[in-house]
């Protein structure tokens, strides 16, 4: 059954597409449409240093604590305490936590595509737990 809003009839939203189409007349009158579709074409697996070796050549997401910068390479500590090497295009301050999304180059190396500075405090235990769950019991919930 259609519903009415501001003297206009819209179809009953049974799907996201129907909802999106029903909002277009409203959006064109000055409202900003804030409906986006998540890009799942190239997902990044949540990993720590221990899990990285399972995903060589694939897109991964990891958080490292920067120990030192060596000319385009970050030597950092993963959330599980192991060392990771990250090839980056920018430098980050030591002791800062950085999320890296990129391609797993080797057992302990990532070629970064995107780096996000998370600052100097980060809950490594929680993130490490997320990595374990995303690659274990609840793997089906993650892309």
C-alpha positions in Angstrom: 0.0 0.0 0.0 1.5 3.4 -0.9 2.0 6.0 1.7 1.7 9.8 1.4 4.2 12.5 2.4 3.7 16.2 1.7 0.8 15.4 -0.7 2.9 13.0 -2.7 2.5 9.2 -3.0 5.5 6.9 -2.7 5.7 3.2 -3.2 6.0 1.0 -0.1 9.8 0.6 0.4 10.4 -3.1 0.1 14.0 -2.8 -0.8 16.9 -0.3 -0.7 16.4 0.4 -4.4 12.7 1.2 -3.9 13.5 3.4 -0.9 16.2 5.2 -2.9 13.9 5.8 -5.8 11.2 7.1 -3.4 13.5 9.6 -1.9 14.7 11.1 -5.2 11.8 13.5 -5.5 12.5 14.8 -2.0 16.3 14.9 -2.6 15.9 17.1 -5.7 14.1 19.8 -3.7 17.0 20.8 -1.6 17.7 17.8 0.6 21.0 16.1 0.3 20.7 12.3 -0.4 22.9 10.4 2.1 22.4 6.9 0.8 25.5 5.2 -0.4 26.3 1.6 -1.5 29.3 0.0 0.1 32.0 -1.0 -2.3 32.7 -4.7 -1.8 34.7 -5.3 -5.0 38.1 -5.3 -3.2 37.6 -6.2 0.5 40.6 -6.1 2.9 40.9 -8.9 5.5 41.6 -7.9 9.1 45.0 -9.3 10.0 47.8 -9.2 12.5 51.3 -10.3 11.8 50.6 -13.9 12.6 47.6 -14.1 10.2 49.3 -12.1 7.4 51.1 -15.2 6.0 47.7 -16.7 5.1 46.9 -13.8 2.8 50.0 -13.3 0.6 49.1 -11.4 -2.6 45.7 -10.4 -1.2 44.4 -7.1 0.1 44.7 -6.9 3.9 44.1 -4.4 6.7 46.4 -4.2 9.7 47.2 -1.8 12.5 50.9 -1.2 13.4 52.7 0.8 16.1 55.4 2.7 14.3 58.8 1.8 15.8 60.9 3.6 13.1 60.9 5.0 9.6 63.5 4.0 7.1 63.0 5.9 3.8 59.6 4.8 2.6 59.4 1.8 4.9 57.8 1.6 8.3 59.2 -0.9 10.8 56.3 -1.5 13.2 54.8 -3.7 15.8 51.6 -5.5 15.0 48.7 -5.8 17.5 49.9 -9.3 18.3 53.4 -8.0 19.2 55.2 -9.3 16.1 57.2 -7.1 13.8 55.7 -5.9 10.5 57.4 -4.1 7.6 55.2 -1.7 5.6 56.1 0.0 2.4 54.6 3.5 2.5 54.7 6.8 0.6 54.7 9.0 3.7 56.4 9.0 7.1 54.6 8.7 10.4 55.9 9.7 13.9 57.3 6.9 16.1 54.9 5.5 18.7 51.9 6.4 16.5 49.4 3.7 15.5 48.7 3.5 11.8 46.1 1.5 10.0 47.4 0.1 6.8 45.4 -1.2 3.9 47.4 -2.8 1.1 48.7 -6.0 -0.5 50.4 -8.6 1.7 53.9 -8.9 0.1 55.4 -11.6 2.2 55.1 -13.3 5.6 55.8 -10.0 7.5 55.4 -7.3 4.8 52.6 -5.1 3.4 52.7 -2.8 0.4 50.5 0.0 1.6 47.8 1.6 -0.6 46.0 3.6 2.2 47.5 4.6 5.6 45.5 6.3 8.4 47.2 7.7 11.4 45.2 6.6 14.5 47.3 8.7 16.9 49.4 7.7 19.9 46.8 5.6 21.8 45.0 2.5 20.5 43.5 -0.6 22.0 45.7 -3.3 20.5 44.1 -6.1 22.5 40.6 -5.3 21.1 41.9 -5.1 17.5 43.9 -8.3 17.9 40.7 -10.0 19.2 38.8 -8.6 16.1 41.4 -10.1 13.8 41.0 -13.5 15.6 37.2 -13.4 15.3 37.3 -12.1 11.7 39.5 -15.1 10.7 37.9 -17.7 12.9 34.6 -18.3 14.4 32.8 -15.3 12.8 34.7 -15.3 9.4 31.3 -15.6 7.6 30.3 -12.1 8.9 33.3 -10.4 7.3 34.0 -10.0 3.6 
